[in-house]
Amino acid sequence: MKTGSFVPIAAALAALSLGLASCAATDVVAKVANSSFKALAEASSGRIAWSDKDQAWILSSPAGDEVSFSADFAMNNSAEGVDLGTPDIELSFDAAPFIAAGLDIAKLAKADNLLYELEDGRLMYHFELGSDTFAADARKSIEVTFAEIVRTQRARIGYHEKLDHYGIKLGSGNMLEWAKDMSKNDKDLVFVLDPAPFIAAGVDPSKIQGWTFAKVETRDDAGKTILVDKLLRPYNLK
């Protein structure tokens, strides 16, 4: 498993905005988002773990990037009822490529409301998406947890027909995307970050090793197609 060549991918992902246009058939989008995520989980089965401390499921990429999903957005509580204070969703990456590209952590924290943290050489981005209560079964598997996210956060889930990708909008231009059908797609899992906070913190985004800095299509609030800067981290899992 490998990330592939990043220079050619930039062009291919230029349409990958996942302005995440919602389909008129809401139930179909939700249903296939769940089934395609299940396929992603199956392809990543050896890289999925449950954190009892955080009450969250963690999915790792082949290179060690991580996304964690809390099993309950309402409380994030332990069995003893103690508030864990864990984010609803967290992205975690090796900080070294960002630091090598000029990152000043103090400026990043100030620029993005302390949502970014640096711990044990990892750059972590916390997302609070709501206070929804999930079914108890969410603790049984990452697929059930994701289905609860779709149920309670439907507006964040979208489908990009041209690239056959589903995705979840995490806020502030950040997203997680995955292929609808991995047998027909070589970008099975894609981490998408807004580069603006990094640029403000001294980073040259074109120099972040292992990431692609590219213009991608999206739609503004008026529905007009526009180009925006993104940092992309795609993986071919098959």
PyRosetta script that sets phi, psi and omega in degrees:
from pyrosetta import init, pose_from_sequence

init()
pose = pose_from_sequence("MKTGSFVPIAAALAALSLGLASCAATDVVAKVANSSFKALAEASSGRIAWSDKDQAWILSSPAGDEVSFSADFAMNNSAEGVDLGTPDIELSFDAAPFIAAGLDIAKLAKADNLLYELEDGRLMYHFELGSDTFAADARKSIEVTFAEIVRTQRARIGYHEKLDHYGIKLGSGNMLEWAKDMSKNDKDLVFVLDPAPFIAAGVDPSKIQGWTFAKVETRDDAGKTILVDKLLRPYNLK")
pose.set_psi(1, 136.4)
pose.set_omega(1, -177.1)
pose.set_phi(2, -151.8)
pose.set_psi(2, 163.6)
pose.set_omega(2, -178.8)
pose.set_phi(3, -79.7)
pose.set_psi(3, -22.4)
pose.set_omega(3, 178.5)
pose.set_phi(4, 86.3)
pose.set_psi(4, -171.2)
pose.set_omega(4, -177.8)
pose.set_phi(5, -84.5)
pose.set_psi(5, 125.3)
pose.set_omega(5, -172.2)
pose.set_phi(6, -84.0)
pose.set_psi(6, -29.2)
pose.set_omega(6, -178.4)
pose.set_phi(7, -64.4)
pose.set_psi(7, -49.4)
pose.set_omega(7, 178.0)
pose.set_phi(8, -64.5)
pose.set_psi(8, -31.3)
pose.set_omega(8, -176.6)
pose.set_phi(9, -64.7)
pose.set_psi(9, -31.2)
pose.set_omega(9, -176.9)
pose.set_phi(10, -57.6)
pose.set_psi(10, -42.3)
pose.set_omega(10, 179.6)
pose.set_phi(11, -68.9)
pose.set_psi(11, -42.4)
pose.set_omega(11, -177.6)
pose.set_phi(12, -64.7)
pose.set_psi(12, -31.6)
pose.set_omega(12, -177.6)
pose.set_phi(13, -91.1)
pose.set_psi(13, 2.6)
pose.set_omega(13, -176.2)
pose.set_phi(14, -61.6)
pose.set_psi(14, -23.8)
pose.set_omega(14, 178.1)
pose.set_phi(15, -96.2)
pose.set_psi(15, 6.3)
pose.set_omega(15, -168.4)
pose.set_phi(16, -82.1)
pose.set_psi(16, 20.2)
pose.set_omega(16, -175.7)
pose.set_phi(17, -42.2)
pose.set_psi(17, -38.1)
pose.set_omega(17, -164.3)
pose.set_phi(18, 43.5)
pose.set_psi(18, 51.9)
pose.set_omega(18, 159.1)
pose.set_phi(19, -50.1)
pose.set_psi(19, -5.4)
pose.set_omega(19, 172.2)
pose.set_phi(20, 49.1)
pose.set_psi(20, 56.0)
pose.set_omega(20, -178.6)
pose.set_phi(21, -61.3)
pose.set_psi(21, 131.1)
pose.set_omega(21, -179.7)
pose.set_phi(22, -76.9)
pose.set_psi(22, 140.6)
pose.set_omega(22, 177.8)
pose.set_phi(23, -85.2)
pose.set_psi(23, 150.5)
pose.set_omega(23, -179.7)
pose.set_phi(24, -62.8)
pose.set_psi(24, -33.8)
pose.set_omega(24, 179.9)
pose.set_phi(25, -86.8)
pose.set_psi(25, 82.6)
pose.set_omega(25, -173.0)
pose.set_phi(26, -55.6)
pose.set_psi(26, -43.7)
pose.set_omega(26, -177.4)
pose.set_phi(27, -63.8)
pose.set_psi(27, -33.6)
pose.set_omega(27, 179.6)
pose.set_phi(28, -67.6)
pose.set_psi(28, -45.5)
pose.set_omega(28, 179.3)
pose.set_phi(29, -59.8)
pose.set_psi(29, -46.8)
pose.set_omega(29, -179.5)
pose.set_phi(30, -62.3)
pose.set_psi(30, -43.7)
pose.set_omega(30, -178.6)
pose.set_phi(31, -62.8)
pose.set_psi(31, -47.4)
pose.set_omega(31, -176.9)
pose.set_phi(32, -75.2)
pose.set_psi(32, -30.2)
pose.set_omega(32, 174.0)
pose.set_phi(33, -58.8)
pose.set_psi(33, -42.2)
pose.set_omega(33, 179.0)
pose.set_phi(34, -66.6)
pose.set_psi(34, -45.5)
pose.set_omega(34, -177.5)
pose.set_phi(35, -68.6)
pose.set_psi(35, -37.0)
pose.set_omega(35, 179.2)
pose.set_phi(36, -71.6)
pose.set_psi(36, -34.7)
pose.set_omega(36, 176.2)
pose.set_phi(37, -67.3)
pose.set_psi(37, -36.1)
pose.set_omega(37, 176.5)
pose.set_phi(38, -60.6)
pose.set_psi(38, -40.9)
pose.set_omega(38, 177.5)
pose.set_phi(39, -64.4)
pose.set_psi(39, -38.5)
pose.set_omega(39, 176.2)
pose.set_phi(40, -61.9)
pose.set_psi(40, -43.4)
pose.set_omega(40, 179.7)
pose.set_phi(41, -64.0)
pose.set_psi(41, -39.8)
pose.set_omega(41, 178.9)
pose.set_phi(42, -65.2)
pose.set_psi(42, -39.0)
pose.set_omega(42, 178.5)
pose.set_phi(43, -71.2)
pose.set_psi(43, -17.7)
pose.set_omega(43, -178.3)
pose.set_phi(44, -113.1)
pose.set_psi(44, 18.7)
pose.set_omega(44, -171.0)
pose.set_phi(45, -55.2)
pose.set_psi(45, -35.1)
pose.set_omega(45, 179.4)
pose.set_phi(46, -77.0)
pose.set_psi(46, -4.6)
pose.set_omega(46, -178.1)
pose.set_phi(47, -122.4)
pose.set_psi(47, 27.1)
pose.set_omega(47, 176.5)
pose.set_phi(48, -116.4)
pose.set_psi(48, 133.2)
pose.set_omega(48, -178.3)
pose.set_phi(49, -141.4)
pose.set_psi(49, 151.1)
pose.set_omega(49, 175.3)
pose.set_phi(50, -98.3)
pose.set_psi(50, 130.4)
pose.set_omega(50, 175.4)
pose.set_phi(51, -100.6)
pose.set_psi(51, 107.7)
pose.set_omega(51, 179.0)
pose.set_phi(52, -67.0)
pose.set_psi(52, -34.0)
pose.set_omega(52, 179.9)
pose.set_phi(53, -62.9)
pose.set_psi(53, -46.5)
pose.set_omega(53, -176.3)
pose.set_phi(54, -94.0)
pose.set_psi(54, -7.4)
pose.set_omega(54, -175.8)
pose.set_phi(55, 53.6)
pose.set_psi(55, 52.4)
pose.set_omega(55, -175.3)
pose.set_phi(56, -146.4)
pose.set_psi(56, 153.1)
pose.set_omega(56, 174.4)
pose.set_phi(57, -96.3)
pose.set_psi(57, 137.5)
pose.set_omega(57, -178.4)
pose.set_phi(58, -119.2)
pose.set_psi(58, 126.2)
pose.set_omega(58, 174.7)
pose.set_phi(59, -112.8)
pose.set_psi(59, 126.2)
pose.set_omega(59, -178.8)
pose.set_phi(60, -107.1)
pose.set_psi(60, 146.3)
pose.set_omega(60, 174.5)
pose.set_phi(61, -82.4)
pose.set_psi(61, 168.9)
pose.set_omega(61, 177.3)
pose.set_phi(62, -58.3)
pose.set_psi(62, -26.6)
pose.set_omega(62, -179.0)
pose.set_phi(63, -95.6)
pose.set_psi(63, 0.6)
pose.set_omega(63, 176.0)
pose.set_phi(64, 99.1)
pose.set_psi(64, 2.8)
pose.set_omega(64, 171.6)
pose.set_phi(65, -66.6)
pose.set_psi(65, 150.3)
pose.set_omega(65, -176.1)
pose.set_phi(66, -133.4)
pose.set_psi(66, 146.8)
pose.set_omega(66, 167.1)
pose.set_phi(67, -128.1)
pose.set_psi(67, 131.7)
pose.set_omega(67, 178.2)
pose.set_phi(68, -118.5)
pose.set_psi(68, 141.2)
pose.set_omega(68, -179.2)
pose.set_phi(69, -119.2)
pose.set_psi(69, 119.0)
pose.set_omega(69, 175.2)
pose.set_phi(70, -63.9)
pose.set_psi(70, 142.1)
pose.set_omega(70, -180.0)
pose.set_phi(71, -82.6)
pose.set_psi(71, 0.1)
pose.set_omega(71, 176.3)
pose.set_phi(72, -162.5)
pose.set_psi(72, 109.5)
pose.set_omega(72, -179.7)
pose.set_phi(73, -71.0)
pose.set_psi(73, -20.0)
pose.set_omega(73, -173.8)
pose.set_phi(74, -69.4)
pose.set_psi(74, -45.7)
pose.set_omega(74, -172.5)
pose.set_phi(75, -128.3)
pose.set_psi(75, -32.8)
pose.set_omega(75, -171.7)
pose.set_phi(76, 51.5)
pose.set_psi(76, 46.7)
pose.set_omega(76, -174.3)
pose.set_phi(77, -99.5)
pose.set_psi(77, 154.0)
pose.set_omega(77, 171.9)
pose.set_phi(78, -82.4)
pose.set_psi(78, 174.8)
pose.set_omega(78, 180.0)
pose.set_phi(79, -61.8)
pose.set_psi(79, -25.2)
pose.set_omega(79, -179.2)
pose.set_phi(80, -85.3)
pose.set_psi(80, -0.1)
pose.set_omega(80, 178.4)
pose.set_phi(81, 84.2)
pose.set_psi(81, 15.1)
pose.set_omega(81, -179.9)
pose.set_phi(82, -89.3)
pose.set_psi(82, 128.5)
pose.set_omega(82, -179.9)
pose.set_phi(83, -66.4)
pose.set_psi(83, 121.1)
pose.set_omega(83, -177.9)
pose.set_phi(84, -82.6)
pose.set_psi(84, -20.1)
pose.set_omega(84, 179.5)
pose.set_phi(85, 66.9)
pose.set_psi(85, 22.4)
pose.set_omega(85, -179.6)
pose.set_phi(86, -84.7)
pose.set_psi(86, 149.5)
pose.set_omega(86, -179.9)
pose.set_phi(87, -70.8)
pose.set_psi(87, 160.2)
pose.set_omega(87, 177.0)
pose.set_phi(88, -65.2)
pose.set_psi(88, -46.8)
pose.set_omega(88, 175.1)
pose.set_phi(89, -136.0)
pose.set_psi(89, 140.7)
pose.set_omega(89, 178.8)
pose.set_phi(90, -133.6)
pose.set_psi(90, 135.6)
pose.set_omega(90, 171.2)
pose.set_phi(91, -105.5)
pose.set_psi(91, 141.3)
pose.set_omega(91, -177.6)
pose.set_phi(92, -138.5)
pose.set_psi(92, 130.1)
pose.set_omega(92, -177.4)
pose.set_phi(93, -135.9)
pose.set_psi(93, 159.8)
pose.set_omega(93, 171.1)
pose.set_phi(94, -63.8)
pose.set_psi(94, 124.9)
pose.set_omega(94, -176.7)
pose.set_phi(95, -78.3)
pose.set_psi(95, -19.2)
pose.set_omega(95, -172.3)
pose.set_phi(96, -55.2)
pose.set_psi(96, -47.0)
pose.set_omega(96, -179.9)
pose.set_phi(97, -61.9)
pose.set_psi(97, -33.4)
pose.set_omega(97, 179.3)
pose.set_phi(98, -72.3)
pose.set_psi(98, -41.0)
pose.set_omega(98, 178.5)
pose.set_phi(99, -65.8)
pose.set_psi(99, -42.1)
pose.set_omega(99, 179.0)
pose.set_phi(100, -62.9)
pose.set_psi(100, -26.6)
pose.set_omega(100, -180.0)
pose.set_phi(101, -88.9)
pose.set_psi(101, 6.0)
pose.set_omega(101, 172.9)
pose.set_phi(102, 111.7)
pose.set_psi(102, 7.7)
pose.set_omega(102, -175.3)
pose.set_phi(103, -63.6)
pose.set_psi(103, 129.8)
pose.set_omega(103, 170.6)
pose.set_phi(104, -107.5)
pose.set_psi(104, 105.0)
pose.set_omega(104, -174.1)
pose.set_phi(105, -56.9)
pose.set_psi(105, -40.3)
pose.set_omega(105, -178.6)
pose.set_phi(106, -60.9)
pose.set_psi(106, -40.1)
pose.set_omega(106, 179.4)
pose.set_phi(107, -70.8)
pose.set_psi(107, -34.4)
pose.set_omega(107, 178.9)
pose.set_phi(108, -65.8)
pose.set_psi(108, -45.0)
pose.set_omega(108, 179.8)
pose.set_phi(109, -60.7)
pose.set_psi(109, -42.9)
pose.set_omega(109, -179.8)
pose.set_phi(110, -67.7)
pose.set_psi(110, -36.1)
pose.set_omega(110, -176.2)
pose.set_phi(111, -73.6)
pose.set_psi(111, -23.6)
pose.set_omega(111, -173.5)
pose.set_phi(112, -126.1)
pose.set_psi(112, 36.0)
pose.set_omega(112, 173.6)
pose.set_phi(113, 57.3)
pose.set_psi(113, 33.0)
pose.set_omega(113, 176.5)
pose.set_phi(114, 64.5)
pose.set_psi(114, 20.4)
pose.set_omega(114, 177.4)
pose.set_phi(115, -75.5)
pose.set_psi(115, -23.6)
pose.set_omega(115, 177.6)
pose.set_phi(116, -92.3)
pose.set_psi(116, 141.6)
pose.set_omega(116, 175.7)
pose.set_phi(117, -135.3)
pose.set_psi(117, 151.9)
pose.set_omega(117, 174.0)
pose.set_phi(118, -117.7)
pose.set_psi(118, 120.6)
pose.set_omega(118, -178.6)
pose.set_phi(119, -146.4)
pose.set_psi(119, 126.1)
pose.set_omega(119, 178.4)
pose.set_phi(120, 53.4)
pose.set_psi(120, 40.7)
pose.set_omega(120, 177.8)
pose.set_phi(121, 75.5)
pose.set_psi(121, 10.0)
pose.set_omega(121, -179.4)
pose.set_phi(122, -111.1)
pose.set_psi(122, 139.4)
pose.set_omega(122, 173.3)
pose.set_phi(123, -97.9)
pose.set_psi(123, 121.2)
pose.set_omega(123, -175.0)
pose.set_phi(124, -120.8)
pose.set_psi(124, 137.6)
pose.set_omega(124, -179.3)
pose.set_phi(125, -122.2)
pose.set_psi(125, 121.0)
pose.set_omega(125, -175.9)
pose.set_phi(126, -98.2)
pose.set_psi(126, 137.0)
pose.set_omega(126, 177.8)
pose.set_phi(127, -125.3)
pose.set_psi(127, 126.9)
pose.set_omega(127, 174.1)
pose.set_phi(128, -106.0)
pose.set_psi(128, 114.2)
pose.set_omega(128, -172.6)
pose.set_phi(129, -105.1)
pose.set_psi(129, -11.4)
pose.set_omega(129, -179.5)
pose.set_phi(130, 162.1)
pose.set_psi(130, -167.8)
pose.set_omega(130, -179.9)
pose.set_phi(131, -130.7)
pose.set_psi(131, 33.8)
pose.set_omega(131, -177.3)
pose.set_phi(132, -73.2)
pose.set_psi(132, 142.0)
pose.set_omega(132, 176.0)
pose.set_phi(133, -87.9)
pose.set_psi(133, 127.8)
pose.set_omega(133, 179.8)
pose.set_phi(134, -96.4)
pose.set_psi(134, 157.0)
pose.set_omega(134, 174.6)
pose.set_phi(135, -63.3)
pose.set_psi(135, 148.8)
pose.set_omega(135, -178.6)
pose.set_phi(136, -59.4)
pose.set_psi(136, -28.5)
pose.set_omega(136, -179.6)
pose.set_phi(137, -64.3)
pose.set_psi(137, -13.8)
pose.set_omega(137, -179.2)
pose.set_phi(138, -59.6)
pose.set_psi(138, -24.3)
pose.set_omega(138, 179.3)
pose.set_phi(139, -78.5)
pose.set_psi(139, -7.3)
pose.set_omega(139, -177.6)
pose.set_phi(140, -83.0)
pose.set_psi(140, -28.8)
pose.set_omega(140, -179.3)
pose.set_phi(141, -162.4)
pose.set_psi(141, 157.4)
pose.set_omega(141, 178.2)
pose.set_phi(142, -68.2)
pose.set_psi(142, -29.3)
pose.set_omega(142, 179.0)
pose.set_phi(143, -65.6)
pose.set_psi(143, -40.9)
pose.set_omega(143, 179.2)
pose.set_phi(144, -68.4)
pose.set_psi(144, -40.6)
pose.set_omega(144, 177.0)
pose.set_phi(145, -59.1)
pose.set_psi(145, -44.9)
pose.set_omega(145, 179.8)
pose.set_phi(146, -64.2)
pose.set_psi(146, -39.5)
pose.set_omega(146, 178.5)
pose.set_phi(147, -60.6)
pose.set_psi(147, -35.0)
pose.set_omega(147, 176.8)
pose.set_phi(148, -68.6)
pose.set_psi(148, -34.9)
pose.set_omega(148, 176.1)
pose.set_phi(149, -65.0)
pose.set_psi(149, -42.5)
pose.set_omega(149, 177.8)
pose.set_phi(150, -62.6)
pose.set_psi(150, -41.9)
pose.set_omega(150, -178.7)
pose.set_phi(151, -63.9)
pose.set_psi(151, -41.7)
pose.set_omega(151, -173.0)
pose.set_phi(152, -96.6)
pose.set_psi(152, -19.1)
pose.set_omega(152, -175.8)
pose.set_phi(153, -126.5)
pose.set_psi(153, 42.1)
pose.set_omega(153, -172.7)
pose.set_phi(154, -53.9)
pose.set_psi(154, -36.5)
pose.set_omega(154, -176.5)
pose.set_phi(155, -64.2)
pose.set_psi(155, -19.0)
pose.set_omega(155, -179.6)
pose.set_phi(156, -84.9)
pose.set_psi(156, -12.0)
pose.set_omega(156, -175.5)
pose.set_phi(157, -96.0)
pose.set_psi(157, 132.8)
pose.set_omega(157, -179.6)
pose.set_phi(158, -146.1)
pose.set_psi(158, 171.8)
pose.set_omega(158, -177.7)
pose.set_phi(159, -133.6)
pose.set_psi(159, 133.7)
pose.set_omega(159, 176.3)
pose.set_phi(160, -108.1)
pose.set_psi(160, 105.4)
pose.set_omega(160, -171.5)
pose.set_phi(161, -62.9)
pose.set_psi(161, -42.2)
pose.set_omega(161, -174.7)
pose.set_phi(162, -60.3)
pose.set_psi(162, -41.9)
pose.set_omega(162, -178.1)
pose.set_phi(163, -100.2)
pose.set_psi(163, 0.1)
pose.set_omega(163, 176.9)
pose.set_phi(164, 57.1)
pose.set_psi(164, 45.8)
pose.set_omega(164, 179.8)
pose.set_phi(165, -117.3)
pose.set_psi(165, 142.7)
pose.set_omega(165, 166.0)
pose.set_phi(166, -104.4)
pose.set_psi(166, 161.6)
pose.set_omega(166, -180.0)
pose.set_phi(167, -164.5)
pose.set_psi(167, 166.4)
pose.set_omega(167, 176.4)
pose.set_phi(168, -125.1)
pose.set_psi(168, 126.0)
pose.set_omega(168, 177.9)
pose.set_phi(169, -81.3)
pose.set_psi(169, 121.1)
pose.set_omega(169, -176.2)
pose.set_phi(170, -94.8)
pose.set_psi(170, -13.2)
pose.set_omega(170, -179.2)
pose.set_phi(171, 112.0)
pose.set_psi(171, 151.6)
pose.set_omega(171, 177.5)
pose.set_phi(172, 56.7)
pose.set_psi(172, 32.3)
pose.set_omega(172, 176.5)
pose.set_phi(173, 82.1)
pose.set_psi(173, 7.4)
pose.set_omega(173, 179.9)
pose.set_phi(174, -99.8)
pose.set_psi(174, 142.1)
pose.set_omega(174, -176.2)
pose.set_phi(175, -147.4)
pose.set_psi(175, 161.7)
pose.set_omega(175, 167.3)
pose.set_phi(176, -122.9)
pose.set_psi(176, 131.4)
pose.set_omega(176, -176.2)
pose.set_phi(177, -130.4)
pose.set_psi(177, 156.1)
pose.set_omega(177, 178.4)
pose.set_phi(178, -153.1)
pose.set_psi(178, 157.7)
pose.set_omega(178, -176.7)
pose.set_phi(179, -73.8)
pose.set_psi(179, 142.2)
pose.set_omega(179, 172.8)
pose.set_phi(180, -66.0)
pose.set_psi(180, -40.9)
pose.set_omega(180, -179.1)
pose.set_phi(181, -136.3)
pose.set_psi(181, 104.4)
pose.set_omega(181, -176.1)
pose.set_phi(182, -66.5)
pose.set_psi(182, -21.8)
pose.set_omega(182, 179.3)
pose.set_phi(183, -71.6)
pose.set_psi(183, -15.4)
pose.set_omega(183, -178.1)
pose.set_phi(184, -116.9)
pose.set_psi(184, 10.7)
pose.set_omega(184, -173.2)
pose.set_phi(185, -141.4)
pose.set_psi(185, 136.9)
pose.set_omega(185, 178.1)
pose.set_phi(186, -101.5)
pose.set_psi(186, 7.1)
pose.set_omega(186, 174.2)
pose.set_phi(187, -120.8)
pose.set_psi(187, 78.7)
pose.set_omega(187, -171.9)
pose.set_phi(188, -76.5)
pose.set_psi(188, -31.9)
pose.set_omega(188, -178.8)
pose.set_phi(189, -139.8)
pose.set_psi(189, 129.4)
pose.set_omega(189, -178.2)
pose.set_phi(190, -135.9)
pose.set_psi(190, 124.2)
pose.set_omega(190, 170.6)
pose.set_phi(191, -91.3)
pose.set_psi(191, 130.9)
pose.set_omega(191, -177.1)
pose.set_phi(192, -125.3)
pose.set_psi(192, 121.4)
pose.set_omega(192, -178.8)
pose.set_phi(193, -121.1)
pose.set_psi(193, 147.4)
pose.set_omega(193, 170.8)
pose.set_phi(194, -77.9)
pose.set_psi(194, 121.6)
pose.set_omega(194, -176.9)
pose.set_phi(195, -79.1)
pose.set_psi(195, -12.7)
pose.set_omega(195, -173.0)
pose.set_phi(196, -54.6)
pose.set_psi(196, -47.6)
pose.set_omega(196, 179.7)
pose.set_phi(197, -62.8)
pose.set_psi(197, -33.3)
pose.set_omega(197, 178.8)
pose.set_phi(198, -70.3)
pose.set_psi(198, -41.6)
pose.set_omega(198, 178.5)
pose.set_phi(199, -61.6)
pose.set_psi(199, -42.0)
pose.set_omega(199, 178.4)
pose.set_phi(200, -64.4)
pose.set_psi(200, -23.5)
pose.set_omega(200, -179.5)
pose.set_phi(201, -97.5)
pose.set_psi(201, 16.9)
pose.set_omega(201, 172.1)
pose.set_phi(202, 97.5)
pose.set_psi(202, 2.9)
pose.set_omega(202, -175.8)
pose.set_phi(203, -82.8)
pose.set_psi(203, 137.5)
pose.set_omega(203, 165.8)
pose.set_phi(204, -90.9)
pose.set_psi(204, 102.9)
pose.set_omega(204, -172.0)
pose.set_phi(205, -61.8)
pose.set_psi(205, -24.6)
pose.set_omega(205, 179.6)
pose.set_phi(206, -74.4)
pose.set_psi(206, -9.0)
pose.set_omega(206, -177.3)
pose.set_phi(207, -109.2)
pose.set_psi(207, 9.9)
pose.set_omega(207, 178.2)
pose.set_phi(208, -80.6)
pose.set_psi(208, 105.8)
pose.set_omega(208, -175.6)
pose.set_phi(209, -61.0)
pose.set_psi(209, 132.4)
pose.set_omega(209, 178.3)
pose.set_phi(210, 89.1)
pose.set_psi(210, -5.0)
pose.set_omega(210, 178.4)
pose.set_phi(211, -118.0)
pose.set_psi(211, 150.7)
pose.set_omega(211, 176.6)
pose.set_phi(212, -107.6)
pose.set_psi(212, 127.1)
pose.set_omega(212, 174.8)
pose.set_phi(213, -98.9)
pose.set_psi(213, 117.1)
pose.set_omega(213, -172.4)
pose.set_phi(214, -148.1)
pose.set_psi(214, 159.2)
pose.set_omega(214, 171.4)
pose.set_phi(215, -86.0)
pose.set_psi(215, 131.5)
pose.set_omega(215, 178.9)
pose.set_phi(216, -129.5)
pose.set_psi(216, 154.5)
pose.set_omega(216, -180.0)
pose.set_phi(217, -82.6)
pose.set_psi(217, 142.2)
pose.set_omega(217, 172.4)
pose.set_phi(218, -151.8)
pose.set_psi(218, 178.8)
pose.set_omega(218, 178.5)
pose.set_phi(219, -118.5)
pose.set_psi(219, 137.6)
pose.set_omega(219, 177.2)
pose.set_phi(220, -80.5)
pose.set_psi(220, -176.0)
pose.set_omega(220, -175.8)
pose.set_phi(221, -63.6)
pose.set_psi(221, -22.6)
pose.set_omega(221, 179.7)
pose.set_phi(222, -89.5)
pose.set_psi(222, -0.1)
pose.set_omega(222, 179.9)
pose.set_phi(223, 87.0)
pose.set_psi(223, 6.4)
pose.set_omega(223, 180.0)
pose.set_phi(224, -81.6)
pose.set_psi(224, 136.8)
pose.set_omega(224, 178.7)
pose.set_phi(225, -74.3)
pose.set_psi(225, 127.9)
pose.set_omega(225, 178.8)
pose.set_phi(226, -134.2)
pose.set_psi(226, 163.9)
pose.set_omega(226, 175.6)
pose.set_phi(227, -105.3)
pose.set_psi(227, 133.5)
pose.set_omega(227, 178.4)
pose.set_phi(228, -131.8)
pose.set_psi(228, 155.0)
pose.set_omega(228, 178.3)
pose.set_phi(229, -79.2)
pose.set_psi(229, 138.9)
pose.set_omega(229, 176.0)
pose.set_phi(230, -141.5)
pose.set_psi(230, 153.9)
pose.set_omega(230, 167.0)
pose.set_phi(231, -102.3)
pose.set_psi(231, 127.6)
pose.set_omega(231, -173.4)
pose.set_phi(232, -122.1)
pose.set_psi(232, 138.8)
pose.set_omega(232, 179.4)
pose.set_phi(233, -134.2)
pose.set_psi(233, 87.2)
pose.set_omega(233, -175.8)
pose.set_phi(234, -93.7)
pose.set_psi(234, 151.8)
pose.set_omega(234, 178.1)
pose.set_phi(235, -134.9)
pose.set_psi(235, 138.5)
pose.set_omega(235, 170.0)
pose.set_phi(236, -99.9)
pose.set_psi(236, 113.8)
pose.set_omega(236, -173.6)
pose.set_phi(237, -93.9)
pose.set_psi(237, -4.8)
pose.set_omega(237, -179.6)
pose.set_phi(238, -129.7)
pose.dump_pdb("model.pdb")
